[in-house]
């Protein structure tokens, strides 16, 4: 099987904790051909989508740990047709590169792409939680998304004492701040900073009700094919309210609560229907805060805490999906031959 990762540059990885690296390592360990590229390296030649790729050289002995694998991996450069791969795995960080998806549209019927392109278009930002029916806000907190500063100020003034403000296209906890009603005098400058750009354009922001217990951290749950395969509690550091590990948070073991299991049961079928096979969700006090579909992380941290290898389940799933496609193709080929010869 030949696999292409469309991702961030290899040299920008954290060799000890990168989830993408864990997945790449597992594919290579199993003997699959693997190439990496970035959205900026996609191209068209003679009306065919290609990628300027770095192909990992095959070797007999694969280093067992991620740090050594990252350091010792050798590459050669090759311009490769995207339709020639069996699977393409998208692991680029937000914001979503729409041009990248346009390149991939031309091969989506030839290659298994994880996650589905149309699913990513629908779910690439924090608006996706609105697709889940929850009129009574039983598992989704009250959320407002807008560029309208007057509406935001009115909502903050009339709302609870604490709310969360964050950029629509942020990730890894970047830009997430706690808003308190007693600090209304600072709201104007904050909204100017978050919404206004120097070129005259503006950004959407999310204003969300503060969930009790948020100061104790959140829970990251990884779902594969609509089912939870791992979870961890992320606890904020002493000097930051954010629980993201990239923001100084720490990781603890976590057993899914009855309510969290029910949450996964409610949203899982919709994720699968949209082709969002590998997803990370963030939960606070049993409430769904975010759905991460572009490059969900947490694999390596969960592996360390639970002494497991979550990437094995992911690669198993991809192998099964590709096998299903190949079997279906061979069956159609055989039946078409039967008709041709009739």
N, C-alpha and C positions, 0 to 999 in steps of 0.2 A: 504494500500500500504506500502511496506517495502523498505526503501531507505538506501543505503550505500554511504557515502562520503569517498573517498580516498583523504586524505588531509595532511596538516601539523599538528603537535601536538596541541591539544586543549589549552594547557597552553601558547603557543606562539602567540595566537590571541591577537589583540587589541580589547578588548570587546566593545568599543564604535564605532569603525569604520570598522570592518572586514566584507567584503561582504559575505564571506562563512558563517559566523555566522548568518547574516541576512537571508540567505536561509535556514539554518538548523532550525532556530527559526520558520520560516513560515511553514515548513513541520511539525514540532512538534505541533504547534498551531492547525493545521488541523487534528491532531490525527493520523498521519502516524507513523509507527514504524521507528526508525532511529538509525543507527549504524555508527560509525566513525572508520577509520583505517588509517594507513600510508602505503606507498609503501613497507617499510621494514617489515611490518607485514603480507604480503601475503605469502601463503605457499601452498604446495601440500600434500594432504593425500589420499593415495590409488588412485592416479591419478586424484583426484578431487581438483579444486582450492578452497582454503579456505582463510579466513582472521582472524587473532587474532584481535577481534573487541571490542570496547567499546560501549555498547548499552545504549542509554539514557532511564532511567526509566520513565515510563508513570506516570503522576500525573494529578490530577483534575484541578489544577490552574497553568497556565503557566505565569511566569512573563512577563509583557508587554514590558519592555525595554530590549535591548540587554545586557547591563552590568549586570543587575540582573539575567537574564536568564543564562548568562555565569557563574556567580558565584554560582548559586543555582542548576544548572543541576547536577543530580546524575547519575552515570553509574554503570553497572555491566559488567564484562568481559566474553566474550563468543567466542569460535571458530566457525565461521559460514561459510557455503558454499556460494560462490559468486553467483552461479546460483539460489540460493533461494531468492534473492532479485528481486524486480520488476524494480528497477532502480539503476544504479551506477553513481554517479556524481564525476568527476575528478576535484579536486581543489588543486593539488600539485603544488608547485612553480617550475619554471625552475631551472636547466636544466632538460630536459625530462629524466625520468628513463625508458629506453627501456625494462629492465627486467619486470617492472610493466606491460607494454603493453603485453609482452609475456604471463604473467599470465592471463590477461584479454581476450586474444585471444580465450581462451578455452570456454568462456561464452558469447561472444558477440552475438551469435545467440539466447541466452536464456533470455538476460536481455537488457533493453534499457540503453545504456551508453551515457552520455553526457559529453564531445563531442565524436564523433565517433573516434575509435582508429586509423583507417587509415588516417582520416582527420588530427588528431593530429600529426601523423608521418610526414605528408606533411607540416604542418603549424606550428610546434612547435617553429620554430625560425624565425628570421627576413628575411629569404630568401623567404618566402611565397609571398611577394608582387610581386615577379617576375612572378607569374602565371597569373596576370591580364595584359591583353594586353594594352599597353600604349606606343607605339613606339615614340610618340612625347613628352613624359614626361609631359603630361597635368595634371595628378593627382598623379603621382609617381615621386619623385625626383630622379635625377641620382644617382645611387648607385653602389658601388664596394665592393665585398666581396672576401677576399683573405688572405693568410698567407705570400705572397711574399712581402718582405720589399722593394725590389728595385722597384717593380711596384707601391707600395703605395707612396714611396718618389717621383717617377716620376709624379704620378697623382696629388699629393699635389703641386708639383712645377709648373706643367702646368695648374693647375686648378684655380678656383676663390680664392680670398683673404681669404675666410673663408670656412671651411668644418667641419663636425661633425665626430668624431671617437668614436666607441663604440664596446664592445665585442659582438660577435654573440649571446652568450647565456646569456647575462645580462638581468635583469628585474628591474622594479621599479626605473629606471633612473641610476642604478649602472654602473659606469665606463664610462658614457657619458661625453666627453670633447669637447671643441671647439678648433679647429686647425686653427691657423693663419699663413699665408705664411711668415710673417716677423719673425716668431719664428722657422724657419727651422733648426736652430742649435740645437734645442731640440728634433727634430723628431726622430733621431736615438735611443735615450734613451727611448722615449715614446713607439716606436714600439717594442723595446726589452722587455719592461715591459709588454706590452699587448699580445705579441705573444709567447715569449719563456717561457717554464716551466723548472723547475730545473731538471726534470727527462728526459729532452731531447725531449719531445713532444712539440707541438706548437698549438696555438689557432687561429681560424679564427677571423678576425675583419671586421667591416663594416666601410667604408668611404663613407660619403654621402654629397651631396651638401648642403650648408647652405641655409635655406629657409628664405627669407625676412619676418620679423615679428616674427621670432622664439624667439627673446628676450622678446616678449610680452606674451609668453606662448603658450600652445597648447590646443586642444579640444579633450577630451575623449568622444567617442560615444559608447554606448552599443547597440549591435544589437541582437535581438532574432528572430530566424527563418528568418534571412535575412533582417529584418526591424528594424529601429532605435526605441528604447524604452526609451532612456534617453541620455542626453548630459550635459557636464559641461566644462567650461573653467578653465584651470589650469594655474595659474600665478606664475612665479618664485619669490623666495624670494629675499631679497636685496643682499645676499651674494652668490648666486648660479644661474647659467644660466639655470639649469634644472627646469622644471615646475612640476615634480612629487610631489605629496603631501608628499610622504615618504622622499623627499629630501628638504623639507621645503617650498614647494609651497602652494598656497592657492587656494580656489575654488570659482568660480563665476557662476552665471546663464549664460546660452548660448542658443540662439535660432538658430537652424540649418539654414545655409545660403542655397540659391538656389543651389550653387555648391556642398555643403556638402550633400544635399539631393540627388543630381544626382550621387555623388560618391557612396553613399549607394545603390542606384538603380543599379549601374554598378557592384558592387562586391557582392551584396546580393545573387543572384542566384548561384554563384560559391560557396559561403560559405555553402549554404544549400545543394548543390549537394555533397559537401565533408563531409556532416554530422556535420558541425561546426555551431551548433544551437545557442550557446551563445558565443558571441565574443565581445571583446573590441578593437576598432581601435583608433589610435592616429593621429590627423590631425593638420597640421600647414598651415595656409593660403591656405586652401582648398586642400592641398596636403597630400596624405596618407603616413605616416611615418612608422607605425608599425601595425601589426595585432596580437592581444593577444588572444590565444585560450586555454591556460592551466588553468589560474586562473584569468580571467579579473576582475578587481576591479572597484570601483567607486559607487557601489550601495548605500552605506550609506551616502556618501557625496551628491549625487543627491537627495536622500530622504530628507535630511536636507534643502537643498537649495530650492527645489520645493514643499516640504510638501507632498510627495507621498510615495508609498511603491512599488518600482520596483520589489522586490522579489515576490510579489503577482503574477505579470505577468509571472515570470519564473516558479513558482510552478504550475500555471494554465496550462502552456504549457507542463510541464512534466506530469501532471495528464492526459492531453488529449492524449499525446503520448502513455502512458501506457494503457489507455483505448482503444485506437485504436488497439494496439497489442493484448489485451485480447479479444476484439470483433472478430478480425481476427482468433485468435486461436480457439475460441468457434465455429465459423462458419466452419472452416476446420474440427474440431472434429465431428460436426453434419453431414457434408457431407460424411466424411469417414465412419461413422456409417451407413449412408444410403446405401453406396456402399457395405459395409460388409454384410448387411442384404439382399442385392438384390439376 
